Amino acid sequence: MALTETALNTDLSVHSTFASRYVRASLPRFRIPENSIPKEAAFQIITDELMLDGNPRLNLASFVTTWMEPECDKLIMDSINKNYVDMDEYPVTTELQNRCVNMIAHLFNAPLGESEAAVGVGTVGSSEAIMLAGLAFKRKWQNRRKAEGKPYDKPNIVTGANVQVCWEKFARYFEVELKEVRLREDYYVMDPDKAVEMVDENTICIAAILGSTLNGEFEDVKRLNDLLVAKNKETGWETPIHVDAASGGFIAPFIYPELEWDFRLPLVKSINVSGHKYGLVYAGIGWVIWRSKEDLPDELIFHINYLGADQPTFTLNFSKGSSQVIAQYYQLIRMGFQGYKNVMENCRDNMVVLKEALGKTGMFNIISKDIGVPLVAFSLKDNSKHNEFEISDMLRRYGWIVPAYTMPPDAQHVTVLRVVIREDFSRTLAERLVNDIQKVLHELESLPSKKVSISGDGKVVVKKTALETQREVTSVWRKFVMERKKMNVVC
Ligand SMILES: Cc1ncc(COP(=O)(O)O)c(C=O)c1O
């Protein structure tokens, strides 16, 4: 949840044109209204405001699912009033989550006996899954250090500098030092050799990513495993690996089955995956699977009985919705292996179409890889006149949401644009997007470029582009109108 902004810069009341049929007074924006309003009015006011959100289907910034079949939408709505944590009251929902855990564990080649149950849990997303996996590593490391009579107050974790922010959150919230392997130009993922070099006796695990958020690339988990096996042997340490397969976990098993990244590698002790990314479920579901019971310390599991029978829980939040768990089960049985394979192959094909079309413009360097998450990350060959942020900004006018960002250290001088290909991004949309990118490029050509000049007192002055000047004028104007509205509070 984003922290709320201060109320000071915004209008204090909410108005809705259509809802004025039902209500004439404006609603206070930041205080609960004194009186009720008709349900039609509430509906209309909110619908009108939400119209200004972006269109999720054109949101090419996100890996998260934006389309599901109407049958699954119905299942979701039918179970929207069930609290997942009431396991004794909703035993079937609990059973469906257990089936999902087992199916995913088998998909990741967990070494399970014929009738052995997998160890894992459904979460709100990969971030919660990573917090839980990280806690398990931290506790296991501490227990071992205590048993050896060694200090256990300086745990660290080794990752690439390309990790998603949830790893930084884990490190800060749970007091673990984050040791990041720096990137370099043309190498935007964790270098396994450098990662293993950074491991010391206080390292609770190395986290590898199957599908880097920044360019979709799969890190080389096999090489990491092999190097770490050798280092563990030499030092006597038992440093394990966690794989953050937030995106790749529902891609690699289907279209790169020969790639060894999962529990086939002995040091991989836990894996997280986002059900709401390529698991094809709407936002609100992730999974963490442990290799075996021994990898999840018992003392982290809470047992509650006040809702009925004894229930073991290992989650950060207590209550949560059941719908996403049910939706995940729907997708797993509805799609089956072949269905997921078809979707992932199609995404990959669309990624290739987009990549080639962007390549043909002659304007971009492609910095994503063909094997990885189906996305295209690209940067301007020449950004001395106009940059990727301007392209991202101007694409908004056509309805496209394509983020631009700079790479982490030591590749921070590289800026990229990224288009994520999801199931609902068709080839026609890919062609349309390239057309619009070309229009933007033409438009930019006709705009004056950002130029640097030296002022009379010797200071470097960056002249604003026409677009930046236009934005600045709009923002001053908007502020002026808001101020006036605050004074008058008129509808
Ligand atoms: C590699 C990686 N890990 C973790 C996350 C966090 O996932 P979630 O949004 O499911 O919490 C993301 C999100 O994009 C990601 O790309």
The ligand as an SDF file (V2000), in Angstrom:
LIG
                    3D

 16 16  0  0  0  0  0  0  0  0999 V2000
   12.0670  -10.9570   -9.5480 C   0  0  0  0  0  0  0  0  0  0  0  0
   10.9450  -10.4580   -8.7140 C   0  0  0  0  0  0  0  0  0  0  0  0
   10.8700  -10.8220   -7.4140 N   0  0  0  0  0  0  0  0  0  0  0  0
    9.8740  -10.4180   -6.6140 C   0  0  0  0  0  0  0  0  0  0  0  0
    8.8810   -9.5950   -7.1010 C   0  0  0  0  0  0  0  0  0  0  0  0
    7.7570   -9.1700   -6.1780 C   0  0  0  0  0  0  0  0  0  0  0  0
    6.6450   -9.8860   -6.5640 O   0  0  0  0  0  0  0  0  0  0  0  0
    5.1630   -9.6150   -6.0280 P   0  0  0  0  0  0  0  0  0  0  0  0
    4.6860   -8.4440   -6.8080 O   0  0  0  0  0  0  0  0  0  0  0  0
    4.4610  -10.8800   -6.4040 O   0  0  0  0  0  0  0  0  0  0  0  0
    5.2280   -9.3750   -4.5740 O   0  0  0  0  0  0  0  0  0  0  0  0
    8.9010   -9.1900   -8.4450 C   0  0  0  0  0  0  0  0  0  0  0  0
    7.8710   -8.2970   -8.9710 C   0  0  0  0  0  0  0  0  0  0  0  0
    7.9050   -7.8130  -10.0710 O   0  0  0  0  0  0  0  0  0  0  0  0
    9.9450   -9.6370   -9.2700 C   0  0  0  0  0  0  0  0  0  0  0  0
   10.0270   -9.2940  -10.5730 O   0  0  0  0  0  0  0  0  0  0  0  0
  1  2  1  0
  2  3  1  0
  2 15  2  0
  3  4  2  0
  4  5  1  0
  5  6  1  0
  5 12  2  0
  6  7  1  0
  7  8  1  0
  8  9  2  0
  8 10  1  0
  8 11  1  0
 12 13  1  0
 12 15  1  0
 13 14  2  0
 15 16  1  0
M  END
$$$$
